[in-house]
Amino acid sequence: MRVGGFQATNTAIQNPFTFYTVSNNDWSSTHNYDYWNKNFTSDPGITNAAIAKTIYSPSPSGYVEPKTAAFTGFTLTGGNTTNGDQYNVSGSFNKGWNFYTNGWKTGGTIFFPALGWRQYNGITCSLLEGFGMTVGAANQNRTIRLGFSSSYLDWGPMVKYFGFTVRPVLDK
């Protein structure tokens, strides 16, 4: 079920199967920076700082959301690109990408499938694209995320009213 309008955190928790949305904004009436990391009280920027998991984290016990700097090594420039030669990937796009995990074009790989996303209006979008969320807020209405398809890799701030995939990592 999709419901529009700002919501209090307790309302969202009490209704886990409801997708709360507000066009061009964040679903939360408080716009917290620290939902998934209690260390963030303002825009954390791009950081590999330790994560202090909160009770609001969608990750299972022993896991956290990726740090805000998690996806910086996925492109040669550390930013957005439509140049496939600048993707830090093994092979070609096959319903997702195999990103290298240990430097530029070295080490093992991790597969990020193109699972699509939900828009603020509740519509599920293309399964030819994928997204991944990080633990950090870019500001009160935006979060840091990874977006990709066969023809682009986009990393940076994005409004919070979308429903993106969360790929938990081990809490160290």
N, C-alpha and C positions, 0 to 999 in steps of 0.2 A: 504494500500500500504506500502511496506517495501522499505527503501532506505538505502544503506550503506554509510559509510564515516562520518567524523566529521561534525557537523553542528553548526552554530551560534545559539544562543538562539532565536533571532528574526525570523530566518528561521523556527525553530521548532514551535514557537507560530503561525506563519502565515499559518502553515500546520498541524492543530490539528489531522487530520485523517491519518497522515503518521507516521509509526513506524521507527524511525531512529536508525540504529545499526552500530556497529563496533565490529567485533569479538575480544574477549579478552580485551575489553576496555569499555569506556563510550561513548555515542553518542555525547556528548558535546565537542565543540572545546575549551572551557574555563575550563571545569572540576570544576565548582564551588562547594564549600562546602555549600553555603548559599541559594540554590534554594528555599527550603521550610521553612527555618528559618534564618532570617537575623542576628540572634545572633551568628551563626556559621561561623567563618572565618578560622577555621582550624578543625582538627579532634576533635569532641566534647567528644569522649569517651562515656561511659555509664553514662547517667545523667537523672535526672528528672527536669532539669532546665526549666524555662519558655520558651515558644515558641513565637517568634515574626514572625507571618505569613507574607509571601511575596505574591506578585501578581502572582507568578509562582506556588503556591500551587494548587494541583488538588482537594482539599477539598472545599465543598460549604461554603458560608458565615456562620460564627459562629462555624465552625469546623476547626480542624487542624489535621495533621498526628500525630500518637502516638510518644511520647518521646522515646529516644534511649533505656531507661531502661524499656520500657513498657512490654516486654515479659520475663523479668528475672524471674518472679514468675511462669512461665508455667512449669518449671521442678524443681525437688528437689534440683538439683545442681546449678540452674541458668544458665546452659549451655546446651550442646548437649547430647542426650542420645538415645539409642535404647531400653532401659528398660522401658516398659509400666508402671511398678510400680512407676517409678519416675516422671510420668506425673501428673500435677495438674489438673486432669480432672474428670468429673462426667460421669460414663457410659463408653461404649466402642465406638470405631470409627464407625461412621455411616455417611459416605460421609463428614466427618469433626469431630471436637472435641468440647465438651462443657467444656471450661476452667473455673475453679473457679476464682472469682474476688476479694475475700476478705481473703487472707491468704491461708495456705495449707489445701486443701480439706474442706474449709468452705465458707459460704456465697453463694451468687447467682452465676450464671454461664453465660457465653457469648459463643455463638456458632460461631466457625470459620469454614466455609464450605471449602471443598477441591475444589477450583475453577480452579485449573491449573495455567498455566502461558504461556507467549510467550518467545521463545528463540530469540537470536540475529538474527537467520536466518528466523524469522517470523513464525516458526512452533509452533502451539499450543500444549502444552504438557499435559500429564496425568491429568484427572480430579479426580484421586485418591490421588492427592497431593495438598497441598495448601501453599500459601505464604502470608505474610503481610509485608508491608513496614513501616519503621519508618521515622521520620523527619530528622534523622541525617546521615551524611556521615561518613564512617569509615576512609576514606582517599579520595584523589581526584578521584579515579576510583571505589571505593566501597561504598556501603551503608549498614546500619544495617537492617537486616530483620529476619523474622521468617519463617521457612520452616517446613512442617510436612507431614506425611502420616500415615497409620495405624501402621507402624513399626518403625518410628523414629520421633524425634522432634529436630530440628536443629535451633539454634539461633546465629546470629553473622554476620560478614561482608560477603558481596556478591557483585560481579561485577554489575555495573549499566546497562549493556546492555540487561538485561531481562525485560520483562513486567510483573510486579507483581501486585497483588491486593493492593489497598489502602483502609484501613478501618478508616475513619475519626472518631475523638473523639471530644466531645464538647470543645470549646475553653473557658478556665476558666480564 
